[in-house]
Amino acid sequence: MKIIAVIVLILGIGLTVLGAGYFFSSDGELCQRYDAAAKEKLAQAEAAQGTPREAKLMEEARLEVDSAERACRNARSTRQSALLATPGGIIAIVSSGVLLVFSRRRKG
């Protein structure tokens, strides 16, 4: 039973570290940066309405918006992974402590 508790403890620590890594990743910042760039391109495209550059700027704006959507979708996914991994790791660590306590009581 002690071996299982140690394995669960190691898995719990790993999950907690992984969740913390997800939580502190720069995906949210990247999402904001892409979103700001997309808004800037859209503003440029609107300012160029009726000019020969309008079509090119609208295409660039569309590409920026697509990039921003992908970056923000990735940021949400990363945040969800953090919200799952961190509590899962904490539960595993607590469970390993409970297993160790029960294994000691069983022997004594």
GUZA-352491 format. One record per residue: x negated, y negated, z of N, C-alpha, C, O in turn; residue in one letter. Coordinates in steps of 0.001 Angstrom, whole numbers, plus 524288, in hexadecimal, padded with zeros to 5 digits. Atoms other than C-alpha are relative to their C-alpha. Example, Ala and Ser with C-alpha at 12.3 -4.5 7.8 and 13.67 -1.06 7.14 Angstrom:
<n.x:7FC86 | n.y:804A6 | n.z:80000 | ca.x:7CFF4 | ca.y:81194 | ca.z:81E78 | c.x:7FC7C | c.y:7FB50 | c.z:80000 | o.x:7F870 | o.y:7FB63 | o.z:80299 | resn:a>
<n.x:80334 | n.y:804A6 | n.z:7FFC4 | ca.x:7CA9A | ca.y:80424 | ca.z:81BE4 | c.x:80302 | c.y:7FBBE | c.z:802DA | o.x:80105 | o.y:7F76A | o.z:80383 | resn:s>
//
This chain:
<n.x:7FCCE | n.y:804A2 | n.z:80000 | ca.x:80000 | ca.y:80000 | ca.z:80000 | c.x:7FC9C | c.y:7FB16 | c.z:80000 | o.x:7FE22 | o.y:7F716 | o.z:7FDCF | resn:m>
<n.x:80376 | n.y:80484 | n.z:7FFE3 | ca.x:7F491 | ca.y:7F6DD | ca.z:80290 | c.x:7FE01 | c.y:7FEB3 | c.z:7FA86 | o.x:7FD4F | o.y:7FA23 | o.z:7F92E | resn:k>
<n.x:801E5 | n.y:800DE | n.z:80559 | ca.x:7EFC8 | ca.y:7F8B3 | ca.z:7F4A5 | c.x:80428 | c.y:7FD1B | c.z:7FCDC | o.x:802F0 | o.y:7F985 | o.z:7F9E5 | resn:i>
<n.x:7FBB9 | n.y:802A2 | n.z:802BF | ca.x:7FD11 | ca.y:7F4BA | ca.z:7EF6B | c.x:80066 | c.y:7FA56 | c.z:801CC | o.x:80138 | o.y:7F6D1 | o.z:7FEA0 | resn:i>
<n.x:7FFBE | n.y:80551 | n.z:7FDEF | ca.x:7FD24 | ca.y:7E8E2 | ca.z:7F85D | c.x:7FBAA | c.y:7FC93 | c.z:7FDC7 | o.x:7FC92 | o.y:7F806 | o.z:7FC81 | resn:a>
<n.x:8045E | n.y:802F6 | n.z:80229 | ca.x:7EFC0 | ca.y:7E4AA | ca.z:7F383 | c.x:800F5 | c.y:7FED1 | c.z:7FA36 | o.x:7FFD6 | o.y:7FA7F | o.z:7F86B | resn:v>
<n.x:7FED1 | n.y:800D6 | n.z:80588 | ca.x:7F3EB | ca.y:7E663 | ca.z:7E54D | c.x:8042A | c.y:7FBC7 | c.z:7FF63 | o.x:803B2 | o.y:7F858 | o.z:7FC0D | resn:i>
<n.x:7FBD7 | n.y:803F4 | n.z:80034 | ca.x:80049 | ca.y:7DE7A | ca.z:7E7B1 | c.x:7FDD4 | c.y:7FAA1 | c.z:8017E | o.x:7FF5B | o.y:7F6AC | o.z:7FF39 | resn:v>
<n.x:80270 | n.y:804E9 | n.z:7FE6C | ca.x:7F821 | ca.y:7D411 | ca.z:7EE8E | c.x:7FCDA | c.y:7FDA2 | c.z:7FB80 | o.x:7FD3F | o.y:7F8F5 | o.z:7FA6E | resn:l>
<n.x:80320 | n.y:801E2 | n.z:8046D | ca.x:7EECB | ca.y:7D304 | ca.z:7E30C | c.x:80390 | c.y:7FE09 | c.z:7FB9C | o.x:8028F | o.y:7F9F2 | o.z:7F94A | resn:i>
<n.x:7FC46 | n.y:801BE | n.z:803FC | ca.x:7FA32 | ca.y:7D238 | ca.z:7D994 | c.x:802A3 | c.y:7FAE2 | c.z:80196 | o.x:8036D | o.y:7F76C | o.z:7FE57 | resn:l>
<n.x:7FD8F | n.y:804CC | n.z:7FE0E | ca.x:8009D | ca.y:7C7DC | ca.z:7E20D | c.x:7FC6D | c.y:7FB4D | c.z:7FF87 | o.x:7FE1D | o.y:7F715 | o.z:7FDF2 | resn:g>
<n.x:803C7 | n.y:80448 | n.z:8007C | ca.x:7F45B | ca.y:7BF9C | ca.z:7E274 | c.x:7FF62 | c.y:7FE89 | c.z:7FA42 | o.x:7FF33 | o.y:7F9EC | o.z:7F8ED | resn:i>
<n.x:8007B | n.y:80107 | n.z:8059C | ca.x:7F2F2 | ca.y:7C104 | ca.z:7D3BD | c.x:804A9 | c.y:7FD04 | c.z:7FDDE | o.x:80403 | o.y:7F945 | o.z:7FAEC | resn:g>
<n.x:7FB48 | n.y:802B7 | n.z:801CA | ca.x:800FD | ca.y:7BCF1 | ca.z:7D148 | c.x:80036 | c.y:7FA62 | c.z:801FF | o.x:801B6 | o.y:7F6D0 | o.z:7FF25 | resn:l>
<n.x:7FFEE | n.y:80540 | n.z:7FDC2 | ca.x:7FFC6 | ca.y:7B159 | ca.z:7DA5D | c.x:7FC20 | c.y:7FC6F | c.z:7FD3A | o.x:7FD58 | o.y:7F7EF | o.z:7FC0D | resn:t>
<n.x:803F5 | n.y:80318 | n.z:802CA | ca.x:7F353 | ca.y:7ACB1 | ca.z:7D3C6 | c.x:801DA | c.y:7FED7 | c.z:7FA72 | o.x:80139 | o.y:7FA78 | o.z:7F88B | resn:v>
<n.x:7FDF9 | n.y:800C7 | n.z:80544 | ca.x:7F975 | ca.y:7AE9D | ca.z:7C662 | c.x:80459 | c.y:7FBE3 | c.z:7FFFB | o.x:80473 | o.y:7F877 | o.z:7FC9A | resn:l>
<n.x:7FBCC | n.y:803D8 | n.z:7FF94 | ca.x:8058C | ca.y:7A700 | ca.z:7CA86 | c.x:7FDF6 | c.y:7FA8B | c.z:800FF | o.x:7FFEC | o.y:7F6C0 | o.z:7FEC8 | resn:g>
<n.x:80255 | n.y:80526 | n.z:7FEF9 | ca.x:7FD33 | ca.y:79BFA | ca.z:7CFE7 | c.x:7FD63 | c.y:7FDDF | c.z:7FB15 | o.x:7FDA7 | o.y:7F932 | o.z:7F9FE | resn:a>
<n.x:80268 | n.y:801A9 | n.z:804E9 | ca.x:7F5AE | ca.y:79B9E | ca.z:7C323 | c.x:8040C | c.y:7FDFF | c.z:7FC2C | o.x:8033B | o.y:7FA0B | o.z:7F990 | resn:g>
<n.x:7FBBE | n.y:801CC | n.z:8035D | ca.x:8025E | ca.y:79A94 | ca.z:7BBA0 | c.x:80222 | c.y:7FAC9 | c.z:801EA | o.x:80332 | o.y:7F743 | o.z:7FED1 | resn:y>
<n.x:7FDB2 | n.y:804B7 | n.z:7FDBD | ca.x:80769 | ca.y:79035 | ca.z:7C4EB | c.x:7FCAB | c.y:7FB2D | c.z:7FEED | o.x:7FEBC | o.y:7F6F9 | o.z:7FDD6 | resn:f>
<n.x:8037A | n.y:8046F | n.z:800B0 | ca.x:7FB76 | ca.y:78791 | ca.z:7C377 | c.x:7FDD1 | c.y:7FF8A | c.z:7FA78 | o.x:7F9FA | o.y:7FCC6 | o.z:7F99D | resn:f>
<n.x:801E3 | n.y:80062 | n.z:80566 | ca.x:7F9C7 | ca.y:78962 | ca.z:7B4CD | c.x:80154 | c.y:7FAA3 | c.z:7FDBE | o.x:80491 | o.y:7F7C9 | o.z:7FFDD | resn:s>
<n.x:7FF47 | n.y:80529 | n.z:80262 | ca.x:7F953 | ca.y:77D94 | ca.z:7ABE8 | c.x:80431 | c.y:80004 | c.z:7FBC4 | o.x:8046B | o.y:7FC66 | o.z:7F89A | resn:s>
<n.x:7FBFD | n.y:7FFAA | n.z:80412 | ca.x:804D4 | ca.y:781EB | ca.z:7A37D | c.x:803F2 | c.y:7FB89 | c.z:80054 | o.x:805A9 | o.y:7F98E | o.z:7FC4C | resn:d>
<n.x:7FC4E | n.y:80455 | n.z:7FF62 | ca.x:80DE8 | ca.y:7778A | ca.z:7A917 | c.x:7FDC6 | c.y:7FAE8 | c.z:7FDF5 | o.x:80085 | o.y:7F7D4 | o.z:7FB7C | resn:g>
<n.x:802A0 | n.y:804B1 | n.z:801E7 | ca.x:80414 | ca.y:76CE3 | ca.z:7A631 | c.x:7FFA4 | c.y:80013 | c.z:7FA05 | o.x:8005C | o.y:7FC0F | o.z:7F779 | resn:e>
<n.x:80043 | n.y:7FF6F | n.z:805AE | ca.x:8025A | ca.y:77212 | ca.z:7985B | c.x:80552 | c.y:7FEEB | c.z:7FD86 | o.x:805A4 | o.y:7FC73 | o.z:7F969 | resn:l>
<n.x:7FAB3 | n.y:80100 | n.z:801DC | ca.x:81112 | ca.y:771CF | ca.z:7967E | c.x:8010F | c.y:7FA23 | c.z:7FFD2 | o.x:80323 | o.y:7F829 | o.z:7FBF6 | resn:c>
<n.x:7FF21 | n.y:805A8 | n.z:7FFCB | ca.x:81199 | ca.y:7638B | ca.z:79A9F | c.x:7FCD5 | c.y:7FD2A | c.z:7FBD7 | o.x:7FEB3 | o.y:7F96C | o.z:7F977 | resn:q>
<n.x:80355 | n.y:8027E | n.z:803EB | ca.x:8064D | ca.y:76001 | ca.z:791AD | c.x:80248 | c.y:800B3 | c.z:7FA83 | o.x:80284 | o.y:7FCF9 | o.z:7F77B | resn:r>
<n.x:7FD9F | n.y:7FF00 | n.z:8051A | ca.x:80CA2 | ca.y:7667A | ca.z:785D3 | c.x:80520 | c.y:7FD07 | c.z:7FF5F | o.x:80657 | o.y:7FB15 | o.z:7FB25 | resn:y>
<n.x:7FB06 | n.y:802CC | n.z:8003A | ca.x:819B3 | ca.y:76063 | ca.z:7892F | c.x:7FF1E | c.y:7FA28 | c.z:7FEF4 | o.x:801F5 | o.y:7F7C5 | o.z:7FBE5 | resn:d>
<n.x:8013C | n.y:80587 | n.z:800E5 | ca.x:813AE | ca.y:752C7 | ca.z:789C4 | c.x:7FE30 | c.y:7FF18 | c.z:7FA61 | o.x:7FF9F | o.y:7FB33 | o.z:7F7F3 | resn:a>
<n.x:801D8 | n.y:80083 | n.z:80565 | ca.x:80CDF | ca.y:754F5 | ca.z:77CB5 | c.x:8048B | c.y:80069 | c.z:7FC2B | o.x:804B5 | o.y:7FD9C | o.z:7F843 | resn:a>
<n.x:7FB6E | n.y:7FF67 | n.z:8036A | ca.x:819AC | ca.y:75975 | ca.z:77697 | c.x:80352 | c.y:7FB0D | c.z:8000B | o.x:8052F | o.y:7F954 | o.z:7FBF6 | resn:a>
<n.x:7FCED | n.y:804DA | n.z:7FFA8 | ca.x:820CD | ca.y:74D61 | ca.z:77B95 | c.x:7FD51 | c.y:7FB8F | c.z:7FD11 | o.x:7FFE5 | o.y:7F85E | o.z:7FA8F | resn:k>
<n.x:802F3 | n.y:8040C | n.z:802C2 | ca.x:81601 | ca.y:744B7 | ca.z:77639 | c.x:80097 | c.y:800A0 | c.z:7FA15 | o.x:80160 | o.y:7FCC8 | o.z:7F74D | resn:e>
<n.x:7FF63 | n.y:7FF0D | n.z:805A4 | ca.x:816D5 | ca.y:74B1D | ca.z:768C3 | c.x:80584 | c.y:7FEB1 | c.z:7FE35 | o.x:80643 | o.y:7FC86 | o.z:7F9FB | resn:k>
<n.x:7FA97 | n.y:8014E | n.z:8016C | ca.x:82593 | ca.y:749CE | ca.z:768B7 | c.x:800BD | c.y:7FA14 | c.z:7FFBF | o.x:8036A | o.y:7F817 | o.z:7FC47 | resn:l>
<n.x:7FFA1 | n.y:805BD | n.z:8000A | ca.x:82453 | ca.y:73B61 | ca.z:76C11 | c.x:7FD59 | c.y:7FDC5 | c.z:7FB24 | o.x:7FF5B | o.y:7FA1E | o.z:7F8BC | resn:a>
<n.x:802B4 | n.y:801BC | n.z:804BA | ca.x:81A80 | ca.y:73994 | ca.z:7610B | c.x:8034B | c.y:80111 | c.z:7FB22 | o.x:80395 | o.y:7FDD0 | o.z:7F79A | resn:q>
<n.x:7FCBF | n.y:7FE99 | n.z:8047E | ca.x:82389 | ca.y:740A6 | ca.z:75788 | c.x:804B7 | c.y:7FC5E | c.z:7FF97 | o.x:80632 | o.y:7FACA | o.z:7FB4C | resn:a>
<n.x:7FB8A | n.y:80397 | n.z:80015 | ca.x:82F10 | ca.y:7381C | ca.z:75B78 | c.x:7FE56 | c.y:7FA87 | c.z:7FE4E | o.x:80137 | o.y:7F7D2 | o.z:7FB91 | resn:e>
<n.x:801F2 | n.y:8052C | n.z:8017C | ca.x:826D1 | ca.y:72BE2 | ca.z:759EE | c.x:7FEBF | c.y:7FFBA | c.z:7FA2A | o.x:7FEE5 | o.y:7FB88 | o.z:7F7D1 | resn:a>
<n.x:80177 | n.y:7FFDB | n.z:80589 | ca.x:822DE | ca.y:73040 | ca.z:74C41 | c.x:8049F | c.y:80141 | c.z:7FC78 | o.x:803D5 | o.y:80285 | o.z:7F7E6 | resn:a>
<n.x:7FB6C | n.y:7FEC5 | n.z:80334 | ca.x:830CE | ca.y:7326E | ca.z:7477A | c.x:8002F | c.y:7FC8D | c.z:7FB30 | o.x:7FF77 | o.y:7F7CE | o.z:7FB75 | resn:q>
<n.x:7FF92 | n.y:802DD | n.z:804E3 | ca.x:83267 | ca.y:72EA8 | ca.z:7395E | c.x:7FACE | c.y:7FF12 | c.z:7FD4B | o.x:7FAAB | o.y:7FCBC | o.z:7F918 | resn:g>
<n.x:80524 | n.y:800A8 | n.z:80268 | ca.x:823D5 | ca.y:72ED7 | ca.z:73690 | c.x:7FE37 | c.y:8053B | c.z:7FDC8 | o.x:80068 | o.y:80949 | o.z:7FF28 | resn:t>
<n.x:801F6 | n.y:7FB0E | n.z:80234 | ca.x:81C31 | ca.y:73902 | ca.z:72EC4 | c.x:7FDAF | c.y:803B0 | c.z:8041E | o.x:7FD7A | o.y:80869 | o.z:8033A | resn:p>
<n.x:80253 | n.y:7FCB9 | n.z:7FBDC | ca.x:815D4 | ca.y:73DF3 | ca.z:73B71 | c.x:80415 | c.y:802C7 | c.z:8034A | o.x:802BA | o.y:8062F | o.z:80667 | resn:r>
<n.x:7FBE6 | n.y:7FDD7 | n.z:7FCAB | ca.x:822F8 | ca.y:74188 | ca.z:74176 | c.x:8002C | c.y:805F7 | c.z:7FFCB | o.x:8006F | o.y:8087F | o.z:803E0 | resn:e>
<n.x:7FF99 | n.y:7FA4C | n.z:80088 | ca.x:82366 | ca.y:74F72 | ca.z:73C1A | c.x:7FB73 | c.y:802BE | c.z:802AE | o.x:7FC2E | o.y:806AB | o.z:8055C | resn:a>
<n.x:8049E | n.y:7FDA2 | n.z:7FD93 | ca.x:81587 | ca.y:75276 | ca.z:74076 | c.x:80052 | c.y:7FF9A | c.z:805F2 | o.x:7FF31 | o.y:80362 | o.z:808B2 | resn:k>
<n.x:7FF92 | n.y:800B1 | n.z:7FA55 | ca.x:817CA | ca.y:74CE0 | ca.z:74E07 | c.x:80453 | c.y:8035B | c.z:80257 | o.x:803C4 | o.y:80554 | o.z:806B0 | resn:l>
<n.x:7FBC2 | n.y:7FCA1 | n.z:7FE0A | ca.x:824A3 | ca.y:75445 | ca.z:74F7F | c.x:7FE29 | c.y:805B2 | c.z:8004B | o.x:7FF7A | o.y:8087B | o.z:803FC | resn:m>
<n.x:80218 | n.y:7FAA7 | n.z:7FFE8 | ca.x:81DB4 | ca.y:76105 | ca.z:74C0D | c.x:7FC33 | c.y:800B1 | c.z:8048F | o.x:7FC58 | o.y:804A7 | o.z:80748 | resn:e>
<n.x:803A2 | n.y:7FFC8 | n.z:7FB90 | ca.x:812E4 | ca.y:75E16 | ca.z:755DB | c.x:802FE | c.y:7FFF6 | c.z:8052B | o.x:80191 | o.y:802B8 | o.z:808D7 | resn:e>
<n.x:7FCD2 | n.y:8003A | n.z:7FB3C | ca.x:81D29 | ca.y:75AB9 | ca.z:7600D | c.x:802A5 | c.y:80536 | c.z:800FB | o.x:802FA | o.y:806F9 | o.z:80571 | resn:a>
<n.x:7FD72 | n.y:7FAE4 | n.z:7FF6B | ca.x:8243F | ca.y:76784 | ca.z:75D79 | c.x:7FC15 | c.y:80408 | c.z:8020B | o.x:7FD62 | o.y:8072E | o.z:80571 | resn:r>
<n.x:80411 | n.y:7FC66 | n.z:7FE24 | ca.x:8177D | ca.y:76F0D | ca.z:75F50 | c.x:7FE9D | c.y:7FEF3 | c.z:805B5 | o.x:7FDCA | o.y:8029A | o.z:808B9 | resn:l>
<n.x:80126 | n.y:80162 | n.z:7FA89 | ca.x:814B4 | ca.y:767B1 | ca.z:76BF2 | c.x:8045F | c.y:801CF | c.z:803A6 | o.x:80358 | o.y:803C4 | o.z:807EC | resn:e>
<n.x:7FB8A | n.y:7FE47 | n.z:7FCD1 | ca.x:82261 | ca.y:76A90 | ca.z:77113 | c.x:7FFDC | c.y:805ED | c.z:8009F | o.x:800E2 | o.y:807E8 | o.z:804E2 | resn:v>
<n.x:80064 | n.y:7FA4F | n.z:7FFA6 | ca.x:8209B | ca.y:77909 | ca.z:76DE5 | c.x:7FBB6 | c.y:8019B | c.z:803CF | o.x:7FC6C | o.y:80533 | o.z:806EE | resn:d>
<n.x:80450 | n.y:7FED2 | n.z:7FC6E | ca.x:8138C | ca.y:77926 | ca.z:77502 | c.x:8018F | c.y:7FED9 | c.z:805A8 | o.x:80049 | o.y:801D3 | o.z:80936 | resn:s>
<n.x:7FE44 | n.y:8016D | n.z:7FAB9 | ca.x:8198E | ca.y:7724E | ca.z:780B8 | c.x:803D6 | c.y:80408 | c.z:8021C | o.x:80395 | o.y:80577 | o.z:806B1 | resn:a>
<n.x:7FC3C | n.y:7FC0B | n.z:7FE43 | ca.x:824B5 | ca.y:77C1E | ca.z:78140 | c.x:7FD42 | c.y:8050A | c.z:80187 | o.x:7FE97 | o.y:8076C | o.z:8057C | resn:e>
<n.x:802E9 | n.y:7FB39 | n.z:7FEB3 | ca.x:81B3C | ca.y:78791 | ca.z:780FA | c.x:7FCF7 | c.y:7FF5A | c.z:80516 | o.x:7FCF5 | o.y:802DB | o.z:80861 | resn:r>
<n.x:80312 | n.y:800F1 | n.z:7FB42 | ca.x:8128F | ca.y:78185 | ca.z:78B73 | c.x:80383 | c.y:7FFE3 | c.z:804CE | o.x:8021D | o.y:80201 | o.z:808E4 | resn:a>
<n.x:7FC68 | n.y:8004B | n.z:7FB88 | ca.x:81E32 | ca.y:77EAB | ca.z:7943F | c.x:80275 | c.y:8054F | c.z:80130 | o.x:8035A | o.y:8069B | o.z:805BA | resn:c>
<n.x:7FDF3 | n.y:7FAB5 | n.z:7FF31 | ca.x:823C7 | ca.y:78C4F | ca.z:79237 | c.x:7FBE7 | c.y:80350 | c.z:802D6 | o.x:7FD31 | o.y:80652 | o.z:8065C | resn:r>
<n.x:8043D | n.y:7FD2B | n.z:7FD72 | ca.x:81685 | ca.y:791DF | ca.z:7960B | c.x:7FF5A | c.y:7FE3B | c.z:805A9 | o.x:7FE54 | o.y:80172 | o.z:80916 | resn:n>
<n.x:8006B | n.y:80209 | n.z:7FAA7 | ca.x:81608 | ca.y:7890B | ca.z:7A20E | c.x:80459 | c.y:8022F | c.z:80377 | o.x:80369 | o.y:80392 | o.z:807F9 | resn:a>
<n.x:7FBA8 | n.y:7FDC0 | n.z:7FCF4 | ca.x:8237F | ca.y:78DC7 | ca.z:7A671 | c.x:7FF02 | c.y:805C7 | c.z:80123 | o.x:8000C | o.y:807A1 | o.z:80573 | resn:r>
<n.x:80125 | n.y:7FA76 | n.z:7FF48 | ca.x:81F5E | ca.y:79BE5 | ca.z:7A476 | c.x:7FBC5 | c.y:800C8 | c.z:80421 | o.x:7FC27 | o.y:8044C | o.z:80764 | resn:s>
<n.x:80433 | n.y:7FFB1 | n.z:7FC25 | ca.x:812F2 | ca.y:799BA | ca.z:7AC4D | c.x:8020D | c.y:7FED4 | c.z:80578 | o.x:80097 | o.y:8016E | o.z:8093E | resn:t>
<n.x:7FDC0 | n.y:80169 | n.z:7FAEF | ca.x:81A9E | ca.y:7933E | ca.z:7B73E | c.x:80360 | c.y:80481 | c.z:8021C | o.x:8033A | o.y:805AB | o.z:806C6 | resn:r>
<n.x:7FCC4 | n.y:7FB8F | n.z:7FE5B | ca.x:82437 | ca.y:79EAC | ca.z:7B79A | c.x:7FC97 | c.y:80486 | c.z:801D2 | o.x:7FDD5 | o.y:80725 | o.z:805A8 | resn:q>
<n.x:80399 | n.y:7FBD4 | n.z:7FE67 | ca.x:818E7 | ca.y:7A846 | ca.z:7B840 | c.x:7FDC4 | c.y:7FEDB | c.z:80567 | o.x:7FD36 | o.y:80265 | o.z:8089C | resn:s>
<n.x:80208 | n.y:80178 | n.z:7FAD7 | ca.x:8135F | ca.y:7A0C3 | ca.z:7C3CF | c.x:80414 | c.y:800E4 | c.z:80431 | o.x:802DE | o.y:802BC | o.z:80877 | resn:a>
<n.x:7FBCE | n.y:7FF5D | n.z:7FC29 | ca.x:8208A | ca.y:7A0F6 | ca.z:7CA94 | c.x:80142 | c.y:805B8 | c.z:80111 | o.x:80397 | o.y:806F3 | o.z:80516 | resn:l>
<n.x:7FF36 | n.y:7FA68 | n.z:7FF1B | ca.x:8211C | ca.y:7AFBC | ca.z:7C90E | c.x:7FB3D | c.y:8028A | c.z:80292 | o.x:7FBCE | o.y:805A8 | o.z:80630 | resn:l>
<n.x:804B9 | n.y:7FD64 | n.z:7FE1F | ca.x:812FE | ca.y:7B393 | ca.z:7CBA8 | c.x:7FE9B | c.y:7FE85 | c.z:80596 | o.x:7FD1F | o.y:801E9 | o.z:808A8 | resn:a>
<n.x:801A6 | n.y:801B1 | n.z:7FACE | ca.x:81064 | ca.y:7AB7D | ca.z:7D7CD | c.x:80342 | c.y:8027F | c.z:8045A | o.x:80103 | o.y:804C5 | o.z:807F2 | resn:t>
<n.x:7FCFF | n.y:7FD60 | n.z:7FBE1 | ca.x:81BDF | ca.y:7B045 | ca.z:7E017 | c.x:7FF4D | c.y:805F4 | c.z:7FFED | o.x:7FF49 | o.y:80878 | o.z:80405 | resn:p>
<n.x:800E9 | n.y:7FA57 | n.z:80060 | ca.x:819B0 | ca.y:7BE15 | ca.z:7DAF5 | c.x:7FAF9 | c.y:8018C | c.z:802B4 | o.x:7FAC2 | o.y:80589 | o.z:80561 | resn:g>
<n.x:804F4 | n.y:7FEEF | n.z:7FD6A | ca.x:80BA7 | ca.y:7BD8B | ca.z:7DF90 | c.x:80068 | c.y:7FF82 | c.z:805E3 | o.x:7FE37 | o.y:802A9 | o.z:808C7 | resn:g>
<n.x:7FF57 | n.y:800B7 | n.z:7FA53 | ca.x:80F87 | ca.y:7B860 | ca.z:7ECE2 | c.x:80311 | c.y:80490 | c.z:80255 | o.x:801C7 | o.y:8067B | o.z:8068C | resn:i>
<n.x:7FCED | n.y:7FB80 | n.z:7FE26 | ca.x:819B1 | ca.y:7C323 | ca.z:7EE51 | c.x:7FC91 | c.y:804DD | c.z:80042 | o.x:7FCF6 | o.y:807E7 | o.z:803F7 | resn:i>
<n.x:8037C | n.y:7FB76 | n.z:7FFF8 | ca.x:80F6A | ca.y:7CD4D | ca.z:7EAB3 | c.x:7FC20 | c.y:7FFB5 | c.z:80483 | o.x:7FAF8 | o.y:803B2 | o.z:806F0 | resn:a>
<n.x:803B0 | n.y:80090 | n.z:7FBA8 | ca.x:805D8 | ca.y:7C7D3 | ca.z:7F4B7 | c.x:802B2 | c.y:8013B | c.z:8052E | o.x:80089 | o.y:80404 | o.z:80873 | resn:i>
<n.x:7FD0F | n.y:7FEE9 | n.z:7FB34 | ca.x:8102A | ca.y:7C814 | ca.z:7FF6C | c.x:8014A | c.y:805D7 | c.z:8005C | o.x:800F0 | o.y:8082D | o.z:8048C | resn:v>
<n.x:7FEC0 | n.y:7FA69 | n.z:80012 | ca.x:8142F | ca.y:7D5CD | ca.z:7FB54 | c.x:7FB43 | c.y:80347 | c.z:80177 | o.x:7FBC9 | o.y:8072C | o.z:8043D | resn:s>
<n.x:804A9 | n.y:7FD01 | n.z:7FE9A | ca.x:80631 | ca.y:7DA8E | ca.z:7FC60 | c.x:7FEE5 | c.y:7FF8B | c.z:805D5 | o.x:7FD27 | o.y:80351 | o.z:80841 | resn:s>
<n.x:8009D | n.y:80099 | n.z:7FA57 | ca.x:80577 | ca.y:7D4F1 | ca.z:80A27 | c.x:803C2 | c.y:80378 | c.z:80301 | o.x:80252 | o.y:805DE | o.z:806EB | resn:g>
<n.x:7FC19 | n.y:7FC99 | n.z:7FD83 | ca.x:811FB | ca.y:7DC0D | ca.z:80DC3 | c.x:7FE56 | c.y:805B5 | c.z:7FF88 | o.x:7FEC9 | o.y:808AD | o.z:8034A | resn:v>
<n.x:801D0 | n.y:7FA9E | n.z:800BB | ca.x:80C9A | ca.y:7E8B0 | ca.z:80801 | c.x:7FB78 | c.y:80148 | c.z:803B3 | o.x:7FB42 | o.y:8058D | o.z:805E6 | resn:l>
<n.x:8045B | n.y:7FF13 | n.z:7FC64 | ca.x:80022 | ca.y:7E73A | ca.z:80FFB | c.x:801DD | c.y:80088 | c.z:8059C | o.x:7FFED | o.y:803DA | o.z:80880 | resn:l>
<n.x:7FDE6 | n.y:7FF9F | n.z:7FAAB | ca.x:807D4 | ca.y:7E4E8 | ca.z:81C7F | c.x:802A2 | c.y:80545 | c.z:800D2 | o.x:801D2 | o.y:807CF | o.z:804D3 | resn:v>
<n.x:7FD5E | n.y:7FAEE | n.z:7FF74 | ca.x:8103D | ca.y:7F0E4 | ca.z:81A16 | c.x:7FC32 | c.y:8048F | c.z:7FFE7 | o.x:7FD18 | o.y:8087D | o.z:80285 | resn:f>
<n.x:803D4 | n.y:7FBBD | n.z:80022 | ca.x:8046D | ca.y:7F945 | ca.z:816EC | c.x:7FD1E | c.y:8006F | c.z:8052E | o.x:7FBB5 | o.y:804BE | o.z:806CA | resn:s>
<n.x:8028E | n.y:7FFDB | n.z:7FAE3 | ca.x:7FE17 | ca.y:7F571 | ca.z:823DE | c.x:803A8 | c.y:8023C | c.z:8042B | o.x:80200 | o.y:8053C | o.z:8078A | resn:r>
<n.x:7FC32 | n.y:7FE09 | n.z:7FC25 | ca.x:80A83 | ca.y:7F826 | ca.z:82B9E | c.x:800CA | c.y:805DA | c.z:7FF62 | o.x:80199 | o.y:808A9 | o.z:80333 | resn:r>
<n.x:7FF32 | n.y:7FA76 | n.z:80126 | ca.x:80BDD | ca.y:8054A | ca.z:8251B | c.x:7FBB1 | c.y:80358 | c.z:80257 | o.x:7FCAD | o.y:807A3 | o.z:80444 | resn:r>
<n.x:80474 | n.y:7FD1D | n.z:7FDD7 | ca.x:7FE46 | ca.y:80982 | ca.z:8296B | c.x:8001D | c.y:8002C | c.z:805EC | o.x:7FEDC | o.y:80421 | o.z:80858 | resn:k>
<n.x:80048 | n.y:8007D | n.z:7FA52 | ca.x:7FFA6 | ca.y:804C3 | ca.z:8374D | c.x:80456 | c.y:80282 | c.z:802B0 | o.x:80496 | o.y:80265 | o.z:8077D | resn:g>
//
